[in-house]
């Protein structure tokens, strides 16, 4: 997992890179418990991944997602189904 925090006068952005959906769900729950206000997911999560995060945070924060028809950074894959 990789983490970075970008602080501006208006917002504090937490960027977290995860290796699979299970790790993403765990981190999402941690962020909610730390007081995060919203979660925005990479388009590579696809519908299944987004649904898993929405379920994990139990409606406690809004979950948004960036969408691409074909993700430019994931070798044209739409869903991250290649996780191990």
C-alpha positions in Angstrom: 0.0 0.0 0.0 1.2 3.5 -0.8 -0.2 6.7 0.9 0.2 10.4 0.4 -1.5 13.4 1.9 -1.9 16.7 0.0 -3.0 19.6 2.2 -4.4 22.8 0.8 -6.1 25.7 2.5 -9.5 24.2 1.4 -9.1 20.5 1.6 -6.8 17.6 2.8 -6.6 14.9 0.1 -5.6 11.4 1.1 -4.3 9.3 -1.8 -4.1 5.6 -1.1 -2.9 2.9 -3.6 -4.1 -0.6 -2.8 -3.4 -4.0 -4.3 -6.9 -5.5 -4.2 -10.5 -5.0 -3.3 -10.1 -6.5 0.2 -7.4 -4.0 1.0 -9.4 -1.2 -0.4 -12.4 -2.1 1.8 -10.2 -2.2 4.9 -8.6 1.1 4.1 -12.0 2.7 3.3 -13.3 1.7 6.7 -10.1 3.1 8.4 -10.5 6.4 6.6 -14.1 6.7 7.7 -13.1 6.0 11.3 -10.5 8.8 11.0 -13.2 11.2 9.9 -12.7 11.4 6.1 -15.6 13.3 4.5 -15.9 11.5 1.1 -14.2 8.8 -0.9 -13.5 9.1 -4.6 -12.3 6.0 -6.4 -10.2 5.5 -9.5 -12.1 4.5 -12.6 -10.3 1.1 -12.6 -12.4 0.0 -9.7 -15.3 -0.7 -12.0 -18.9 -1.4 -10.9 -18.0 -4.4 -8.7 -15.2 -2.6 -6.9 -17.3 0.5 -6.2 -20.1 -1.6 -4.9 -17.7 -3.3 -2.5 -16.5 0.1 -1.1 -20.0 1.4 -0.8 -21.0 -1.6 1.2 -17.8 -1.4 3.3 -18.4 2.2 4.4 -22.1 1.4 5.3 -23.4 4.8 4.0 -21.3 6.8 6.4 -19.6 8.8 3.6 -20.4 9.5 0.0 -18.5 7.3 -2.5 -17.7 8.8 -5.9 -15.8 7.4 -8.8 -13.9 8.7 -11.8 -15.1 6.9 -15.0 -13.4 6.0 -18.2 -14.8 3.8 -21.0 -11.3 2.3 -21.3 -8.9 3.3 -18.5 -5.8 4.8 -20.0 -3.5 3.6 -17.2 -4.6 0.0 -16.9 -3.8 -1.5 -20.3 -7.3 -0.9 -21.6 -8.9 -2.9 -18.8 -12.2 -1.5 -17.5 -12.6 -3.6 -14.3 -9.6 -4.5 -12.1 -10.4 -8.2 -12.3 -6.7 -9.1 -12.5 -6.1 -8.6 -8.8 -4.4 -11.6 -7.2 
